[in-house]
Amino acid sequence: MQTREVDAPAVQALLAAGVAAPSIHNTQPWRFGLDPDSRSILVHVDRGRGLPIADPQRRTQYLSVGAAVFNIRVAAEHLGWHPLVRLLPTADDPDLLATVQLTRTTAGVRPSLRVLYEAVERRHTSRMPFTGRPVPDPIVSEMISSARAEGAHLDVPDIMATRRLLRLTAAAEARNAAHPARAAEARTWITAPGADAAYGIPLTALGPRDASGRMPVRDFTGALPVPQLPALRFERHAQAALLWTSHDGQEDWLRAGQALQRVLLTTTVHGVRTSMLHQAMEWPDLRDAMAGSRQRCHPQLLIRFGYGPEGARTPRAPANLE
């Protein structure tokens, strides 16, 4: 079989998929390179686009990079390659978190990811209220299987357990709001309407507050004198999923990021919206509490999902090689 050439249009398509991945506060903490000899995309972490207060261990940066790696895998299969991923490939370059080698397609290696490609561009975080219509069990089962396929776990708790997780998230949100340095760090990633910014979250992409106070929506603006959307009533019974791993090292974070993106693309294919509630993960005691009584459970992210309006787009930096 003829192996596709790694030409400029193909590389651009791979990188465009990579930068479409989600990242906390839209920091986009990745850089890309190309090794033509091994036909590999090199994925580095950009330590200059971190959150030193909220994410001192850079765990969330690794999740974000992992999501970008998964998008590159999806694009590679769409273009006819079988991507071989190596995580943390060399100790000599700690910023090189992954390589994606583009090899010829091999039948039967794994279920194809090609069906997810069209969802890469369509996936957006939605901070709006959902309708409350339950997502059917077959779709939820597919979400759980998607996380498992990437070496992570996805738990979808019942109503009472979900409320407990939301209460922990609300407690974290209150702590963040009362912590001036954390609140200021979050505000630095908010961009004004019309600003020529490649990173961060535009004011137009922020959602409303929950009029009932049940949904712990992150408040990015604090006391800033900016226009606020009127408060709306969110769904009474939220559906949420806890993404977790059995271990908590750098490679686990990268796998969790790939699992996260596989889940998000799976939901997008089915017309299900998602938003990410990360606040509790930013406080060690609350993150531990999210695990409940489970042993060897390291929570990575809480995902709210359901049916509702599509999320607003956030900017993306150019998909360039460095």
Residue pairs with C-beta under 8 A, 6 or more apart in sequence:
1 104
1 105
3 81
3 103
3 104
4 10
4 79
4 80
4 81
4 102
6 34
6 36
6 39
6 102
10 79
11 34
11 41
11 321
12 319
13 75
13 78
13 79
14 41
14 72
14 75
14 76
14 79
14 100
15 32
15 41
15 72
15 319
15 320
15 321
16 75
16 319
17 71
17 72
17 74
17 75
17 117
17 120
18 30
18 32
18 41
18 43
18 68
18 69
18 71
18 72
18 75
18 319
19 28
19 30
19 68
19 316
19 317
19 318
19 319
20 71
20 120
20 121
20 123
20 316
21 30
21 64
21 67
21 68
21 70
21 71
21 261
22 64
22 67
22 123
22 125
22 260
22 261
22 264
22 276
23 29
23 30
23 60
23 64
23 67
23 68
24 51
24 54
24 55
24 60
24 63
24 64
24 278
25 51
25 186
25 189
25 200
25 201
26 189
26 199
26 200
26 201
26 314
26 315
27 49
27 50
27 51
27 61
27 64
27 189
27 199
27 200
28 46
28 49
28 64
28 198
28 199
28 316
28 317
29 45
29 46
29 47
29 49
29 50
29 61
29 64
29 65
30 43
30 44
30 45
30 46
30 64
30 65
30 68
31 43
31 44
31 45
31 46
31 322
32 41
32 42
32 43
32 44
32 319
32 320
32 321
32 322
33 41
33 42
33 44
33 321
33 322
34 40
34 41
34 42
34 321
35 42
35 99
38 99
38 101
39 101
39 102
39 103
40 99
40 100
40 101
40 102
41 72
41 99
41 100
41 102
42 96
42 98
42 99
43 65
43 68
43 69
43 72
43 96
43 97
43 98
43 99
43 100
44 93
44 95
44 96
44 97
44 322
45 58
45 61
45 62
45 65
45 95
45 97
47 58
47 61
47 95
49 199
50 58
50 61
51 60
51 185
52 185
53 181
53 182
53 185
54 60
54 176
54 182
54 185
54 186
54 282
55 61
55 282
59 253
59 281
59 300
60 278
60 281
62 97
62 250
62 253
62 254
62 257
63 253
63 254
63 256
63 257
63 260
63 300
63 301
64 257
65 97
65 98
65 254
65 257
66 98
66 253
66 254
66 255
66 256
66 257
66 258
66 259
66 260
66 261
67 257
67 258
67 260
67 261
67 264
68 257
69 85
69 97
69 98
69 100
69 254
69 257
69 258
70 150
70 257
70 258
70 261
70 262
71 120
71 261
72 83
72 100
73 83
73 85
73 100
73 113
73 258
74 113
74 114
74 116
74 117
74 120
74 265
75 117
75 120
76 82
76 83
76 100
76 102
77 83
77 105
77 112
77 113
77 114
77 117
78 113
78 114
78 117
80 105
81 102
81 103
81 104
81 105
82 103
82 104
82 105
82 106
82 109
83 100
83 101
83 102
83 103
84 100
84 101
84 103
85 98
85 99
85 100
85 101
86 98
86 99
86 101
87 97
87 98
87 251
87 254
87 255
88 96
88 97
88 98
88 250
88 251
88 254
89 96
89 98
89 99
90 96
97 250
97 254
98 254
111 149
115 269
116 262
116 265
116 266
116 269
118 269
119 265
119 266
119 268
119 269
120 265
122 268
123 264
123 265
123 268
123 274
124 310
124 311
124 312
124 313
124 314
125 205
125 274
125 275
125 276
125 311
125 314
126 207
126 273
126 274
126 275
126 308
126 309
126 310
126 311
127 205
127 206
127 207
127 208
127 217
127 275
127 311
128 207
128 208
128 232
128 273
128 308
128 309
128 311
129 208
129 210
129 215
129 232
129 233
129 234
129 235
129 308
130 234
130 235
130 238
130 239
130 273
130 304
130 305
130 306
130 307
130 308
131 235
131 306
131 307
131 308
132 235
132 236
132 237
132 306
133 306
133 307
134 239
135 239
135 270
135 272
135 305
135 306
135 307
139 266
139 267
139 270
139 272
140 156
140 241
142 266
142 270
143 154
143 156
143 241
143 263
143 266
143 267
143 305
144 154
144 156
144 241
146 154
146 259
146 262
146 263
146 266
147 153
147 154
147 243
147 259
147 260
147 262
147 263
148 154
149 259
149 262
150 255
150 256
150 258
150 259
150 262
151 245
151 255
151 258
151 259
152 243
152 244
152 245
152 255
152 256
152 259
152 260
152 300
153 243
153 244
153 245
153 246
153 297
154 241
154 242
154 243
154 244
154 259
154 263
154 303
155 241
155 242
155 244
156 239
156 240
156 241
157 164
157 165
157 240
157 242
159 237
161 292
162 237
162 238
162 239
162 240
164 292
165 240
165 242
165 280
165 290
165 302
166 214
166 215
166 216
166 238
166 240
166 277
168 280
168 286
168 289
168 290
169 216
169 277
169 279
169 280
169 302
170 216
171 280
171 286
172 216
172 279
172 280
172 281
172 282
172 283
172 286
173 216
173 217
173 218
173 219
173 279
175 182
175 283
176 182
176 183
176 186
176 218
176 219
176 279
176 282
177 183
177 219
177 222
182 282
183 222
186 218
186 220
187 220
187 221
187 222
187 224
188 200
189 199
189 200
189 201
189 220
190 200
190 201
190 202
190 203
190 206
190 220
190 221
190 224
191 197
191 200
191 201
191 202
191 203
191 315
192 202
192 203
193 202
193 203
193 204
195 202
197 315
198 315
198 316
198 317
198 318
199 315
199 317
200 314
200 315
201 220
201 314
202 312
202 314
202 315
203 221
203 226
203 227
204 312
205 311
205 312
205 313
205 314
206 220
206 221
206 229
207 217
207 229
207 275
208 217
208 228
208 229
208 230
208 231
208 232
209 217
209 219
209 228
209 229
209 231
209 232
210 217
210 231
210 232
210 233
210 234
211 231
211 232
211 233
211 234
212 233
212 234
212 236
214 234
214 236
214 238
215 234
215 235
215 238
215 304
216 277
216 279
217 234
218 277
218 278
218 279
221 228
235 306
238 304
238 306
239 304
239 305
239 306
240 277
240 302
240 303
240 304
240 305
241 263
241 302
241 303
241 305
242 290
242 299
242 301
242 302
242 303
243 256
243 259
243 260
243 263
243 299
243 300
243 301
243 302
243 303
244 256
244 291
244 294
244 297
244 298
244 299
244 300
245 252
245 253
245 255
245 256
245 298
245 300
246 252
246 296
246 297
246 298
247 296
247 298
248 298
252 298
253 300
256 300
256 301
260 300
260 301
260 303
263 303
264 274
264 303
267 273
267 274
267 305
268 274
271 307
272 305
272 306
272 307
273 305
273 306
273 307
273 308
273 309
273 310
273 311
274 303
274 304
274 305
275 303
275 304
275 305
275 311
276 301
276 302
276 303
276 304
277 301
277 302
277 303
277 304
278 301
278 302
280 286
280 287
280 289
280 290
280 299
280 302
281 287
281 290
281 299
281 300
281 301
281 302
287 299
290 299
290 302
291 297
291 298
291 299
